[in-house]
Amino acid sequence: MRLHELHVNNFRKLKNCCIKFRDTTFLIGPNNAGKSSVFAALNHLHKNSNLDREDFSKEYNEEEESYSYESEVEVIAEYQNVPAEANNWLGFKGRIITSTEHLEGETGNSIIYKKVWSLTESKPKIFMKEHPRTRSPRYAECRKVSDLVGEDYSEDFLKEYFGENNYEKTLAVAA
């Protein structure tokens, strides 16, 4: 798996920045241009951390003699050459996307991972692009786990799989 593309929006000096990576990628620019911010954004994407207020892009308002901060920071990474067996990895099922743009000899599989930090939220929101999911018409009217009992699932199986305490709980719909 390799990093293919990174989008960074409103992180420090990086506003609507897109970088495509290849086998070798160089970030070249003058001091204070945001090269280190690219790596800091990537680091925050991969670790469980919150941003400091100073990580949010800001502009100085001369009339008010103060800074105004962007309300959200968004970092999106696309990873390509994801192995076929990743479809069986925890958290990857339905999230392996076929890439239209991949290097010769690669699998053509990719994942897209996104984090959004907000000044008003204590934790970032995390997303992975996935194939659209719809409920089978057979289960369209099911609202609780117990409503699934029928041809496909027995009561014993559902109680074992979801747990006895969750048998009468409401089903959640994946967004």
C-alpha positions as CSV (number, residue, x, y, z in Angstrom):
1,M,0.0,0.0,0.0
2,R,1.4,3.4,-0.9
3,L,0.3,7.0,-0.4
4,H,-1.0,8.2,-3.8
5,E,-2.5,11.6,-3.1
6,L,-3.0,14.0,-0.2
7,H,-5.5,16.8,0.1
8,V,-5.0,19.4,2.9
9,N,-7.5,22.2,3.5
10,N,-7.1,25.0,6.1
11,F,-4.1,23.4,7.9
12,R,-1.7,26.2,8.9
13,K,-0.7,27.8,5.6
14,L,-2.1,25.0,3.4
15,K,-5.4,26.0,1.9
16,N,-6.8,23.7,-0.7
17,C,-3.5,21.9,-1.3
18,C,-3.2,18.7,-3.3
19,I,0.0,16.7,-3.6
20,K,0.4,13.6,-5.8
21,F,3.0,11.1,-4.6
22,R,5.1,8.7,-6.7
23,D,8.0,6.4,-5.9
24,T,10.0,9.5,-5.1
25,T,8.5,12.8,-4.2
26,F,10.4,15.9,-3.3
27,L,8.9,19.0,-1.5
28,I,10.9,21.9,-2.6
29,G,10.2,25.5,-1.7
30,P,11.4,28.6,0.3
31,N,11.5,28.6,4.0
32,N,8.1,29.1,5.6
33,A,6.2,27.9,2.5
34,G,4.5,25.0,4.3
35,K,6.7,22.0,3.4
36,S,6.8,20.8,7.1
37,S,3.1,21.4,7.4
38,V,2.5,18.7,4.8
39,F,4.2,16.2,6.9
40,A,2.5,17.5,10.1
41,A,-0.9,17.1,8.5
42,L,-0.1,13.6,7.4
43,N,1.1,12.8,10.9
44,H,-2.1,14.1,12.4
45,L,-4.1,12.1,9.9
46,H,-2.5,8.9,11.2
47,K,-2.5,9.4,14.9
48,N,-5.2,9.8,17.4
49,S,-4.7,13.5,18.2
50,N,-6.5,16.8,18.2
51,L,-5.2,20.0,16.6
52,D,-4.1,23.1,18.4
53,R,-5.9,26.3,17.5
54,E,-2.7,27.5,15.7
55,D,-3.0,24.5,13.3
56,F,-6.1,26.1,11.8
57,S,-5.5,28.5,9.0
58,K,-5.8,32.1,10.0
59,E,-5.9,35.6,8.5
60,Y,-5.0,38.8,10.2
61,N,-7.7,41.5,10.2
62,E,-5.9,44.9,10.4
63,E,-9.1,46.9,11.3
64,E,-9.8,44.7,14.3
65,E,-6.1,43.9,15.0
66,S,-6.9,40.2,15.5
67,Y,-6.8,36.9,13.7
68,S,-9.8,35.1,12.3
69,Y,-9.5,31.3,12.1
70,E,-11.0,28.9,9.7
71,S,-13.6,26.7,11.4
72,E,-12.5,23.3,10.0
73,V,-9.4,21.5,8.9
74,E,-9.7,18.7,6.4
75,V,-7.0,16.1,5.5
76,I,-7.8,13.4,2.9
77,A,-5.4,10.7,1.8
78,E,-5.7,8.1,-1.0
79,Y,-3.7,5.0,-0.6
80,Q,-3.2,2.8,-3.7
81,N,-1.9,-0.7,-4.4
82,V,-4.0,-2.1,-1.5
83,P,-3.7,-5.9,-1.6
84,A,-6.8,-7.9,-2.6
85,E,-6.9,-9.7,0.8
86,A,-7.6,-6.3,2.4
87,N,-11.3,-7.0,1.6
88,N,-11.1,-9.4,4.6
89,W,-9.4,-7.0,6.9
90,L,-11.4,-5.5,9.8
91,G,-12.8,-2.1,8.8
92,F,-11.9,-2.5,5.1
93,K,-14.9,-4.5,3.8
94,G,-16.9,-2.4,1.3
95,R,-14.2,0.3,1.4
96,I,-11.8,-0.9,-1.2
97,I,-12.3,1.3,-4.3
98,T,-11.2,0.4,-7.8
99,S,-8.7,3.1,-8.8
100,T,-8.9,4.5,-12.4
101,E,-5.4,5.9,-12.1
102,H,-2.7,3.5,-10.9
103,L,0.9,2.6,-11.7
104,E,1.8,-0.4,-13.8
105,G,2.0,-3.6,-11.8
106,E,-0.2,-2.3,-9.0
107,T,-3.5,-3.9,-7.9
108,G,-5.7,-1.0,-8.8
109,N,-7.3,-1.2,-5.3
110,S,-7.4,2.0,-3.2
111,I,-8.8,3.3,0.0
112,I,-9.6,7.0,0.8
113,Y,-9.3,8.1,4.4
114,K,-10.4,11.5,5.7
115,K,-10.3,13.4,9.0
116,V,-12.1,16.7,9.7
117,W,-11.2,18.8,12.8
118,S,-13.5,21.5,13.9
119,L,-12.8,24.4,16.3
120,T,-16.0,23.7,18.1
121,E,-15.6,19.9,18.5
122,S,-13.3,18.1,20.9
123,K,-12.5,15.2,18.6
124,P,-12.1,14.9,14.8
125,K,-14.6,13.2,12.6
126,I,-13.2,10.2,10.7
127,F,-14.4,8.9,7.4
128,M,-13.5,6.2,4.8
129,K,-15.0,6.3,1.4
130,E,-17.1,3.2,0.8
131,H,-19.4,1.6,-1.7
132,P,-23.0,2.6,-1.3
133,R,-25.0,0.2,0.9
134,T,-28.7,-0.4,0.8
135,R,-30.9,-2.7,2.8
136,S,-32.2,-5.7,1.1
137,P,-36.0,-5.3,0.4
138,R,-36.4,-8.4,2.5
139,Y,-35.3,-6.5,5.6
140,A,-36.6,-3.0,4.7
141,E,-39.2,-3.1,7.5
142,C,-36.9,-4.5,10.2
143,R,-36.4,-2.0,13.0
144,K,-35.0,-4.3,15.8
145,V,-32.6,-7.2,15.8
146,S,-35.5,-9.5,16.7
147,D,-37.3,-8.5,13.5
148,L,-34.5,-10.3,11.5
149,V,-35.8,-13.8,12.7
150,G,-36.9,-15.8,9.6
151,E,-35.6,-17.8,6.7
152,D,-32.0,-16.4,7.0
153,Y,-31.5,-16.1,10.8
154,S,-32.7,-18.0,13.8
155,E,-33.4,-16.4,17.1
156,D,-30.5,-18.4,18.7
157,F,-28.1,-17.2,16.1
158,L,-29.1,-13.5,16.5
159,K,-28.9,-13.7,20.3
160,E,-25.4,-15.2,20.0
161,Y,-24.2,-12.8,17.3
162,F,-25.6,-9.6,18.7
163,G,-25.7,-10.6,22.4
164,E,-28.8,-11.5,24.5
165,N,-29.0,-7.9,25.8
166,N,-29.1,-6.4,22.3
167,Y,-31.8,-8.7,20.9
168,E,-34.6,-6.2,21.3
169,K,-32.5,-3.1,20.5
170,T,-33.0,-0.9,17.5
171,L,-31.0,-1.5,14.4
172,A,-28.7,1.3,13.1
173,V,-28.5,2.1,9.5
174,A,-25.0,2.6,8.1
175,A,-24.5,6.1,6.6
